Amino acid sequence: MTSRERADESGPRYLLIRQLRTLMTELDIRGARFARTVDLHPTDLRALIALLDAERDAVPATPAWLGRKLGGVNSATITSLLDRLERAGLVERTGDPGDRRKVLLSVTQRARDTGREFFGTLIDDALTALSEFDSHELDVIGRFLEAMRSASDRSTDDELGTT
């Protein structure tokens, strides 16, 4: 991108960034509302989302993995977070059959049902909106979202000095 394009905040790239920021803000507000409704801290909700994604991607989730996914949260904080989620019946901790020293984390059916109850309409509406796009357009949208996630990861690494 040229410095002229960067300076033109009315251009199509900046419009997309503003639209993405607006969507992120709306989703953040919705997530905070859900967290309050089920008496969770917003970080607890982020942990549940990370664990759901891990299950969908067949990634073994451990407390250390979750700490990294949440931006480097320390083990004591992760333990407290998992204690809250376990008491609420939203997460289970089980021993890893392949390594007895490890603890594996999983989301309970209650957590899935509670999330679906709250976010089900949003998910259905998003799927309806996406049905208007053909497979090529969906591929472009997917590449865009992945590029934005990578850009966010890079800027976070720069801010934390971890690059």
matplotlib code that plots the C-alpha trace (Angstrom):
import matplotlib.pyplot as plt

x = [0.0, 1.3, 1.5, -1.2, -3.5, -2.7, -3.5, -6.9, -9.1, -12.1, -10.9, -12.3, -9.7, -10.4, -14.1, -13.6, -11.5, -14.2, -16.9, -14.8, -14.2, -18.0, -18.8, -16.1, -17.6, -21.1, -20.0, -18.0, -21.0, -23.1, -20.5, -20.3, -24.1, -24.0, -21.2, -23.3, -26.4, -24.7, -22.6, -19.2, -16.3, -15.6, -12.3, -14.3, -16.3, -13.2, -11.9, -15.1, -14.9, -11.2, -12.2, -15.1, -12.8, -10.2, -12.8, -14.0, -10.4, -9.5, -6.8, -6.1, -6.8, -4.7, -4.5, -1.1, -2.6, -5.5, -3.2, -1.4, -4.6, -5.8, -2.7, -0.2, -2.4, -0.4, -1.2, -2.7, -5.2, -6.0, -6.6, -9.0, -10.8, -11.1, -12.4, -15.1, -16.1, -16.1, -18.3, -20.7, -20.9, -19.4, -16.0, -14.7, -11.1, -10.0, -6.7, -5.0, -5.0, -1.8, 0.1, -1.2, 0.6, -1.6, -5.1, -7.4, -10.2, -13.5, -16.7, -19.8, -23.1, -24.6, -22.1, -23.0, -26.7, -26.4, -24.3, -26.7, -29.7, -28.1, -26.3, -28.4, -30.4, -27.1, -25.6, -28.7, -28.8, -25.1, -25.6, -28.5, -26.3, -23.5, -25.8, -26.0, -22.3, -21.0, -18.1, -15.5, -16.8, -16.8, -13.1, -12.3, -14.1, -12.2, -8.9, -9.8, -10.7, -7.5, -5.4, -7.0, -6.3, -2.7, -2.4, -3.8, -1.3, 1.6, 0.6, 0.1, 3.5, 5.0, 3.2, 4.5, 8.0, 7.7, 8.7]
y = [0.0, 3.4, 6.3, 8.1, 5.1, 5.1, 8.8, 8.4, 7.4, 7.6, 4.9, 1.3, -0.3, 2.0, 1.5, -2.3, -1.7, 0.6, -2.0, -4.8, -2.6, -1.9, -5.6, -6.5, -3.9, -5.2, -8.8, -7.8, -6.1, -9.2, -11.4, -9.2, -9.3, -13.1, -13.2, -11.1, -13.2, -16.4, -14.7, -15.1, -12.8, -11.8, -13.7, -16.8, -16.4, -16.1, -19.3, -21.2, -20.0, -21.1, -24.5, -24.9, -24.1, -26.6, -29.3, -28.5, -28.5, -31.7, -29.8, -31.2, -28.4, -28.2, -25.4, -24.3, -24.2, -22.2, -19.7, -19.1, -18.8, -16.1, -14.0, -15.4, -15.7, -17.2, -20.7, -19.4, -17.2, -20.1, -22.4, -19.9, -19.4, -23.2, -23.6, -21.0, -22.7, -26.1, -25.0, -23.5, -26.8, -25.4, -27.1, -30.5, -31.5, -35.0, -36.9, -37.4, -41.1, -40.8, -38.8, -39.0, -35.8, -33.8, -32.5, -32.1, -29.6, -30.0, -27.9, -29.6, -30.1, -27.5, -24.9, -25.7, -25.6, -22.3, -20.7, -22.0, -20.6, -17.1, -17.0, -19.3, -16.6, -14.7, -17.9, -18.6, -15.1, -15.2, -18.5, -16.9, -13.9, -16.2, -18.2, -15.2, -15.7, -18.3, -20.6, -18.2, -15.3, -17.3, -18.2, -14.5, -13.7, -16.5, -15.3, -11.7, -12.8, -14.9, -12.0, -9.8, -12.3, -12.6, -8.8, -8.7, -11.4, -9.5, -6.2, -7.9, -9.5, -6.0, -4.4, -7.1, -7.2, -10.9, -10.9]
z = [0.0, -0.9, 1.6, -0.5, -0.1, 3.6, 3.8, 2.0, 4.9, 2.6, 0.3, 0.0, 2.1, 5.1, 4.6, 5.0, 8.1, 9.6, 8.7, 10.3, 13.4, 13.7, 13.4, 16.0, 18.4, 17.9, 18.5, 21.5, 23.0, 22.3, 23.9, 27.0, 27.3, 27.1, 29.7, 32.1, 31.4, 32.4, 35.1, 33.5, 33.1, 29.4, 29.6, 30.6, 27.4, 25.3, 27.0, 26.1, 22.5, 22.3, 23.7, 21.3, 18.4, 19.7, 19.7, 16.2, 15.0, 16.9, 18.9, 22.3, 24.8, 27.9, 30.6, 29.2, 25.6, 26.8, 28.6, 25.3, 23.3, 25.8, 25.2, 27.7, 30.8, 33.7, 35.1, 38.4, 36.5, 34.1, 37.1, 38.7, 35.3, 34.9, 38.5, 37.7, 34.4, 36.0, 39.0, 36.4, 34.7, 31.4, 31.3, 32.3, 33.1, 32.4, 32.4, 29.1, 28.4, 26.5, 29.2, 32.8, 33.7, 31.3, 31.9, 28.9, 28.8, 27.1, 26.9, 28.3, 26.5, 28.9, 27.6, 24.0, 24.7, 26.6, 23.8, 21.1, 23.0, 23.2, 19.8, 17.7, 16.0, 15.2, 13.8, 11.7, 10.4, 9.5, 7.7, 5.8, 4.9, 3.7, 1.5, -0.8, -1.8, -4.2, -3.4, -5.0, -3.0, 0.2, -0.5, -0.9, 2.4, 4.1, 2.8, 3.9, 7.4, 7.7, 6.4, 9.1, 11.8, 10.7, 10.6, 14.2, 15.3, 13.8, 15.4, 18.7, 18.5, 17.6, 20.6, 23.0, 21.4, 20.7, 17.0]

ax = plt.figure().add_subplot(projection="3d")
ax.plot(x, y, z, "-o")
ax.set_aspect("equal")
plt.show()
